[in-house]
Amino acid sequence: MTGLDYFTFIVLILLVCVGIAGAVFLGALPGKIAADRGHPQADAIRVAGWLGLLTMGLFFPIALIWAYTRPSGSEQLAELRQEVAHLRERVDDFERGGSTS
C-alpha cells in the first residue's frame, strides 16, 4: 500500500464521520428549535425529528414546521393558568383569615 492509499482511507473515514455528525445535527434540530422557542410540545417534536432521520427525511419537514408553529389557544391557556394561580392565592388568604381582595 502506498501513501495515497492511506490518505484515501483517512479521507473516507473523515467523510463518514462528517456524514454521521451532520445526520445527528439534523435529527436534533427540530427538537432544539422547539425547546428554544418554549414550544409546549417540544418532546413530541424532538421524537418526530429523530423519526425523520430514521425514515430518510419523511417526517423531518413536518417536525421542522411544527417546531415553528404555536398551538392555537396557547395564549388563552397561559391567561387561564395565571387566573387560576391568582384564585388559589385568594383562597389561601381567605382560609388564613386575610382579606378577600
C-alpha positions in Angstrom: 0.0 0.0 0.0 1.2 3.4 -0.9 0.9 6.7 0.9 -2.0 7.7 -1.3 -3.9 4.6 -0.3 -3.6 5.6 3.4 -4.6 9.1 2.5 -7.7 7.8 0.7 -8.8 5.7 3.7 -8.3 8.7 6.1 -10.4 10.9 3.8 -13.1 8.2 3.6 -13.2 7.8 7.3 -13.4 11.6 7.8 -16.3 11.8 5.3 -18.2 9.0 7.1 -17.7 10.8 10.4 -18.8 14.2 9.0 -21.9 12.5 7.4 -22.9 10.9 10.7 -22.3 14.2 12.6 -24.4 16.0 10.1 -27.2 13.5 10.3 -27.2 13.7 14.1 -27.3 17.5 13.9 -30.2 17.4 11.5 -32.1 14.9 13.6 -31.8 17.0 16.7 -32.5 20.4 15.0 -36.3 20.5 15.2 -36.3 19.5 18.9 -33.7 22.1 19.7 -35.6 24.8 17.9 -38.9 23.8 19.7 -37.2 23.8 23.1 -35.5 27.2 22.5 -38.8 28.7 21.4 -40.6 27.3 24.5 -43.0 25.1 22.5 -45.3 23.1 24.8 -44.9 20.0 22.6 -41.1 20.1 22.3 -40.7 16.5 23.3 -43.0 15.3 20.6 -41.2 17.4 18.0 -37.9 16.0 19.2 -39.2 12.5 18.5 -40.6 13.5 15.1 -37.2 14.9 14.2 -35.4 11.7 15.0 -38.1 9.7 13.2 -37.4 12.0 10.2 -33.8 10.9 10.4 -34.7 7.2 10.6 -37.2 7.5 7.7 -34.8 9.2 5.4 -36.4 12.6 5.7 -40.1 11.7 5.6 -41.0 13.3 9.0 -38.2 15.9 9.1 -40.1 18.7 7.2 -43.2 18.1 9.3 -41.1 18.3 12.6 -39.4 21.5 11.4 -42.6 23.2 10.5 -44.2 22.0 13.8 -41.3 23.5 15.7 -42.0 26.9 14.4 -45.8 26.9 14.9 -47.6 27.8 18.1 -50.6 25.7 19.0 -53.9 27.5 18.9 -55.1 28.7 22.2 -51.7 28.8 23.9 -52.1 32.4 24.9 -55.5 31.7 26.3 -54.1 28.8 28.3 -51.4 31.0 29.8 -54.0 33.5 30.8 -56.1 30.8 32.4 -53.2 29.5 34.3 -52.4 33.0 35.7 -56.0 33.4 36.7 -56.1 30.0 38.5 -52.9 30.9 40.3 -54.5 34.2 41.4 -57.6 32.5 42.6 -55.6 30.0 44.6 -53.8 32.8 46.3 -57.1 34.4 47.2 -58.5 31.1 48.5 -55.3 30.7 50.6 -55.7 34.2 52.0 -59.4 33.6 52.8 -58.6 30.3 54.6 -55.9 32.1 56.7 -58.5 34.8 57.6 -57.0 37.5 55.4 -58.7 39.9 53.1 -60.5 38.7 50.0 -59.5 41.5 47.6 
